[in-house]
């Protein structure tokens, strides 16, 4: 399917997250989840035209639009609420099961650019994840809400890798996380250990009511392609190529397929 070229790989459900907290904490978290507004059991799916209209109104990127079409029209989300992490724009988009866009907001992403995940990164959380391994991996994930070790409700994207969507937490002042989220540019949003982080308000008002009531799907789009190399004149000496105006040079095209 064309949309999978955006992701590169598909993540089926791995093992379910294993409780590591006292039973009282787990029961409390379960009661909170039950109290959240759940999706209607038989929500009327938005038409393709209506979906397209809301995406255009929200200025969603072409890559994210394609992923939404795969999720809804391609049936990949299986009628579950879902989210799209657009790493190029550093944004999180959350959709209800019927295709309605519940909200879109800036997000903090992993400090290191990359689409893969070190298989042992989940065990490094306690000792410290090296900066080069702090990536937000791309792919399709089956998400599940649950508590972290502090009893805070998060949306587990990959439990084994300690990869989750969660609210902004206290961090060293030098990281300026709140300021990065408020910045209009996505270029300064790379600071987390790999998790997708949003403001507490967006998490409480959008993420938790939609993705916190049960299973969901999270699509993490891959890193944007690096800028193409400057075009050069073919079969020309370097000195001559330097004298060519930009308009006269041939264009080299590329076909592309934690806290």
GIHU-V736430 format. One record per run of one state. SS is the DSSP state (H for helix, E for strand, L for the rest). FROM is the first residue (numbers start at 0). TO is the last residue. If there is no record, write none. Layout:
BEGIN
ss->SS from->FROM to->TO
ss->SS from->FROM to->TO
END
This chain:
BEGIN
ss->L from->0 to->2
ss->H from->3 to->6
ss->L from->7 to->8
ss->E from->9 to->9
ss->L from->10 to->21
ss->H from->22 to->34
ss->L from->35 to->46
ss->H from->47 to->56
ss->L from->57 to->60
ss->H from->61 to->71
ss->L from->72 to->80
ss->E from->81 to->85
ss->L from->86 to->89
ss->E from->90 to->94
ss->L from->95 to->99
ss->E from->100 to->105
ss->L from->106 to->106
ss->E from->107 to->109
ss->L from->110 to->119
ss->H from->120 to->123
ss->L from->124 to->129
ss->H from->130 to->132
ss->L from->133 to->137
ss->E from->138 to->146
ss->L from->147 to->151
ss->E from->152 to->157
ss->L from->158 to->161
ss->E from->162 to->166
ss->L from->167 to->171
ss->H from->172 to->174
ss->L from->175 to->175
ss->H from->176 to->181
ss->L from->182 to->184
ss->H from->185 to->187
ss->L from->188 to->188
ss->E from->189 to->191
ss->L from->192 to->194
ss->E from->195 to->197
ss->L from->198 to->198
ss->H from->199 to->210
ss->L from->211 to->214
ss->E from->215 to->219
ss->L from->220 to->236
ss->H from->237 to->242
ss->L from->243 to->244
ss->H from->245 to->247
ss->L from->248 to->258
END
